[in-house]
C-alpha cells in the first residue's frame, strides 16, 4: 500500500484557504479516500445521525506526480483529525514561504508512511508532509487510523455511491448568505427548521414554536429536474397557503431538520461556492445541499470539484 504526490500551488490554496477551514467546522474526524483518479473527504458517511458532507477532487486539481497502489484496486481509505491536517498544511505552507520564497520553488510532498513513535513498540501510520530546502527538510506528521480493510473500503464505496443520488427537484440559491443571515438570527428561537421546496422554484424555511412562527421565502428560483408552472390562482395567497396547496397537488415536499444541522451545512460557504442547490430526496429521506463551483472567469461549472451535504430529517412525531 503506497501513496505519494506533490501538492500543487492551486491545491494548497484550495485546501488551506477554502476547504479545510470548512471541513474543520463540519466535525473533528473524517475519512480521506484516495483512488486512482480522485481524492474524497467524507464526513459522517457511515453514520446517519449527523450531517453527511462529501467533497470530491480530481487528482490533477490538487496534485502533481500522483502515485497510488494497493491491493484494494488502488484504493486507500483512512480516518484522520481534520484540525491536525489543517495545522500541518498551514505550517508546511508557512515554512515553504519563509525559507524558499513560496511553493513554486519548493514543492510540498505528501505521502503515507509508517513510523515508530516515542515510547511505542509498534510502527504507526502517518500522513506526512515534507518540505525539502537547500540544506534541510522539514517534516510534518499527521497521525491517521489504520487503513481500511478490503471489506471496509467496499462498505465506504457503497455508501459513497448511494450518497450521490440526486433529489428529483433542485432549486438554486444564488446567494446562500441570505439563508445564513436568517438562521443566525433565528437559531435562538427554536431547534427545528421546516424546509419546503416546490417544483415552481420556491424555497421556504420556517422556524415555529407554540408562540411564534418566523420564516423566509425565495421565489422563482432556477429549477433543475422535475418542474411545474405555478397556478395563476395561487399568486395572491400567503406563502403558507401556497406551500400547502402545492404539497396537496404533489408539486412540493416539506421536511423538518435540525437548526443546528442546517447551520453546520452553511459552513460550507467557507469553500467559496458560486451558488447552492437545495432538494429533498424521495419520500423525504433527507435534505440535500449541492454546492456549485464555476471555472474562474467563466460561467461553466467546474466538474473537477464537487461538494454536497445530506441533512437527516426529523420525525414529525418527535416534535
N, C-alpha and C positions, 0 to 999 in steps of 0.2 A: 504494500500500500504506500504510494508515493504521491506527493503533490508539492509543486513549487512553481512560482511565477514571479514576474516583476510587475508591481503596481505602476500604471501609467500616471502621468500628472493629472489627467482628467479623472482617472479612477480614484486617486487620492482626494481630489476636490469633491467628487460625488459622495464618498464615504465620510470624510471628515466634516464637511460643511453642511451636508444636507441629510443623508440617510442615517448615519449613526446617531446624530442627536435625536432624530425621530424614534429610532428603534430603542434607544435608551429609555424614552418615555413610555414605550409600549409594555415593557416588562424587563425583569432582571436577566432572564436567560432566554436564549433562542437556539434553534438548530441552524447550523451552517451546512448546506447541502451542495456538494460540488459534483458536477457531471462533466462530460467531455466538452459540452458547448455552453453550459450556463452555471451561474452561481445563484443560490437561493438563500434568503434569510427567512426563516419560518418561525413565527411566534404562535404558541398555543395551538399548533396544528393538530396535535394528538389529544388535546384537552378541550372539551366542549363547554367549559364553564366560563371562559373569558373571551375577549376579542381575539379573533384569529387575524394575523397580519402576514401577508405573503408578498415578498419582494423578489423579483427575478431580474438578473442582469445577464446579458450576453457576454461571454468571456472577454471579447475584444474591447468592450466598453471600459473594463477595469484593468485588464492585464495585457502585458506583452510576454512572449515566450512562456505560454501556459502549458504546463505538463502535469498530467494526472494518470495514474494507473492503479487499478485494484482488481481483486477477483470478483467484485460485485459489478461487473460490466462497466468498469472505470467510473464507479460512483462512490463517493466518500461522504459520510454524514457524521456530525458530532454536535454536541451542545457546548455552549460557552457563555460566559458572563459578558453581556454587551458593554457594560461600563469599562471592564478591563480591556476589551478590544478597542473601544473608542479612545481610551487613555493611551494605549500602545501606538495607535495610528497618529494621534496628535503629537506624542512625544517623538516618534520617528520623524515626522514631518519637520518638527522644530529643529531636530538635530541636523537633518539634511540642509535646512535653510541656513542655519547658523554656521556650519562648518564648510559647506561647499557651494554656497550661493544658490541653492534650490535643487529641486528634484531632477531638473533636466541634466545636470552634470553629475548627479549621484543617485542612481536608481535604488528604489526600495524593494528588496526581495522579501517574499512571504513564502513560508514552507512549513510542512509538517515534520516534526522531529520527535524523538524520544530522548529524554534526559533523566539523569538520576538527581533528584532534588536533595538538598541537605537533609540529613537525618532520615533518609529513606533507603530501603533496601531494594525496591523495585523501580525500574525506569517508568516515567510518566509521560503521557503525550502532551505536546505543546504546539501551538501555532506561533511560529517565530517570525519576527520582523528583523531584518538585518540590513544595516546601512554601512557600506564599506567606504571608508575615507582613504586618503593617500597613505597614511601610516597605521591606521587602526580601523576596527569595525565596532559598531555599537549594535547590540542585540537586545530586543525586547521580546520576552517570552509571555505568551498568554496561555494559561492552563486551560485544557479542554477535557471533555469527557472521553472515555474510551470510545473509539469509532464504532458506529453501529454495526451489528452483525448483518449478514445477508438477509435474514428474515425481517430484521428491524428496518433495513433500508427499503425492502419491498413494502412494508407497512407504511412507511413515511411516503413513498412514491404513490401508493394507492390513495392515501389521504390527500396528497397534493393534487392528484388528478381529479378527485371528486370535488375539491375546493375551487376548481377552475370553472365549474358550471356557471353560466350567466343567468340572471333573472330574465323572464320574458320581456319585461319593460324596464328600461333605464331612462332616467331624466337627468339632464346635465345642469349642474350648478356652476356658473362661470366664476362666481366669487364666493367660495366657501367661508370666507371671513365673516359674512353676514350670519351664517349658522353659528360660527364660533362666538360672535357677539351675543346672539340670543341665548346660547347655552350658558355663557359666562354670567349673564345677568339673571338667569332663571334657575340655575342649578341649586340655589338655596331654597327654592320654592317647593320642590318635590324631587322624588327619586326616580320617577317613571316618565318616560317620554313616549307620546303617541306619534307615530310616523305614518302618514298616508300618502300613497303615490298613485296617481291615476294615469290612464292611457292618453289623457288630454294634455299631459305635460304639467300637471300640478303636483307640487310637493308641499305638504303641510306638516309642521311639527308643533306639538302642543303638550304643555305640562298642566295637569289637572290635579286639584285637591278637592276636599269637601267644601272649601271656602272660596276657591278661586280657580279660574281657567285662563291660561295665557298661551298664546300661540303666534306663529308666524307662517305666512304662506308665500310660496313662489309660484307664479302662474306663467303659462305659455312657454315653458322650458322646452328645449330640444329633446325629442323623444327618439330613442333607438329601440328597435324591436316592435312589439305589438303596440299599436297606437289607434286612437279613435278621435272623431270630431266631437267636441263638446256640444251638447244640445243647446240650442238658442234659448230655450225656456229656462235654463239654469243660470243664465248670466247675472241676473239681479238677485239671486239668492245669496245667503250667507255662506261663508266657507264651510261651516259645519254641515249645512243642509246640502250643499253641492257634493261634499265628500260622501255623505250618507246615501244620496241618490246614485252616485257613481258606483259605490260598492254594491248597491242593490241590483244594478244592471250588470255587475261583473266587470266593470271598467276600472275598478280601483281595488287596492288592497291596503290594509292597515295592520300595523303590528305595534307592540309595546316593547321598548328596550330600556335598559338601564341608562339613566342620565350620565352616570359615571363611565359606562362603556362608550356611549356616544361621544362624550368629551374626549376620551382617550383616542378614539379613532381620528378625531380632528387634529391630534398632534402630528399626524402625517403631513399637515400643511408645512411642517419644517423641511420637508423634502422639496418644496417649491414646485408643486404641480401647476399646470396651466388651467386645469378645471377638475371637477369631480362628478361622477355619475352615481346616482342612487337608485337602487332597485330592491324589490322584495322577492325572495325565492318562492317557487311554487309551494302552495299550502302554508305560506308564511313561515317557512323553516328558518329563515334568518334575514337580516337586513344587510345588503351588500353595498360597499362603497368602493368604486373603482376610480383611481386617480390617473389622470391623463397627462402625459408629458409630450411636448412638441419639440421637434428638431429646432434648435435655436435659429432665429431669423426666418422661420417658415411657419406655415400653418399645417404642416404634416405631422402626424403622430409619430413619435419616436418609438418604434417597435422593439428597440434593443433594451428598453427598461419597462417594467410593469410593476405596479403596486396596487394591492387591494386589501380590504378588510371585510370580515364577516362578523356581524354582531349577533350574539344569541338573543332570541326573543323570550320575553317573559310570559308565563302562563297567566292569562287574564284572571283566572280564578284565584290566583295567589295575591291579587292586589286588593 
